[in-house]
Amino acid sequence: MEFDSGYCSDKELSFLLEELIQGTRNWLIIVSPFVRISGRIKGYLEKLISRKVKIILVYKTNSDKLVNIKEEDYQWLIENKVQVKSSRNLHAKCYINEKCALVTSMNLVDYSLSNNFEMGVAYSAKSDYDTYMYILKDVLQINCDGTKIDFNYYKNSSDRGFCIRTGIEIPFNIDKPMCDEAWEEWCKIGDPDTPEKYCHYTGEESNGETSVRFPIKYENFQEACSEYHISGFRDKSMWKKKNK
């Protein structure tokens, strides 16, 4: 999904936050003093975790480190290898991935998403890169009780894709959108139109819409072309016809 820079009203905010989380490909940082994770948000995070997306969450700590986060949420995050950090002076709320930074008044609390009046501003990495990077650098400087967030932006933003047959993470390569084992198996027949299971760009299930000839789901095609500067990659009208 493409994200635009601009003001987010109360009605738009919850929708944009959910879209930002669901649209994460490489990494996600959540900065929220108070945390109460709803079942819906947890479901989105589970999908990211299954794709080995790097997730970092920073919350506000007091004398009792779990006072601002439900213990069951904390344990769930730790069990799923989410990097959880705490900061005594935290008041900012920010949600940022490789595409967009959302600076807002809203905590990651299910009540806030449904009942409070909130507002925020989104900054697109594509259209407002300088501001986006200022926000990211500030987030990475948060004092997490004597340490900083353990995150290498450049390392975690490297080109990566997913095997269209197994769904595992591999280098992004539209000419070989499979892991070595799946590629060897595919080469025995070599049919470029054999239906496959996953989108090479996002790793999401494709329900047979992808193939070696068309490794990216149609709705992700334009975004992939923009992110990876793909030009002249197969006629888009053919792509649309194939995926109808």
Secondary structure, DSSP 8 states (H G I E B T S, - for coil): -----EEE-HHHHHHHHHHHHHT-SSEEEEE-SSEE--HHHHHHHHHHHHTT-EEEEEEE--SSTTTTB-HHHHHHHHHTT-EEEEETT---EEEEESSEEEEES--EEHHHHHTS---EEEEETTTSHHHHHHHHHHHHT--BTTB-----HHHHTS--EE-TTT--EE---TTS-S-HHHHHHHHTT--TT--EEE-TTT--EEEEEE-SSS-S-HHHHHHHHHHHT--S-S-HHHHHHHT-
